[in-house]
């Protein structure tokens, strides 16, 4: 690992995956919010 600083997000993701092998609790919430936003945009009131 000599490419320090080139792609820090990959190392952070790897560390996060090791700390939490399960799906993060905020992931389903963000997906749900995104779906609701898209549905509201497609279907006008």
C-alpha positions as CSV (number, residue, x, y, z in Angstrom):
1,X,0.0,0.0,0.0
2,X,2.3,2.7,-1.3
3,X,-0.5,4.7,-3.0
4,X,-1.5,6.6,0.1
5,X,-3.7,9.5,-0.6
6,X,-4.5,8.6,-4.2
7,X,-7.7,6.8,-3.4
8,X,-8.5,7.3,0.2
9,X,-12.2,6.4,-0.2
10,X,-11.3,2.9,-1.2
11,X,-9.3,2.4,2.0
12,X,-12.1,4.0,4.0
13,X,-14.7,1.7,2.4
14,X,-12.5,-1.4,3.1
15,X,-12.2,-0.3,6.8
16,X,-15.9,0.3,7.0
17,X,-16.7,-3.1,5.5
18,X,-14.4,-4.8,8.0
19,X,-15.9,-2.9,11.0
20,X,-19.5,-3.4,9.8
21,X,-19.9,-6.5,7.6
22,X,-23.7,-6.0,7.7
23,X,-25.6,-3.4,5.8
24,X,-25.3,0.1,7.4
25,X,-28.5,1.2,9.1
26,X,-28.6,4.4,7.0
27,X,-28.4,2.7,3.6
28,X,-32.0,1.5,3.4
29,X,-33.1,4.9,4.7
30,X,-31.3,6.7,1.9
31,X,-32.6,4.3,-0.7
32,X,-36.1,4.7,0.6
33,X,-35.8,8.5,0.6
34,X,-34.4,8.4,-3.0
35,X,-37.3,6.2,-4.2
36,X,-39.8,8.5,-2.6
37,X,-38.3,11.5,-4.2
38,X,-38.3,9.8,-7.6
39,X,-41.9,8.7,-7.2
40,X,-43.0,12.1,-6.1
41,X,-41.3,13.6,-9.2
42,X,-43.0,11.0,-11.5
43,X,-46.4,11.2,-10.0
44,X,-47.7,14.8,-9.5
45,X,-50.2,15.4,-6.8
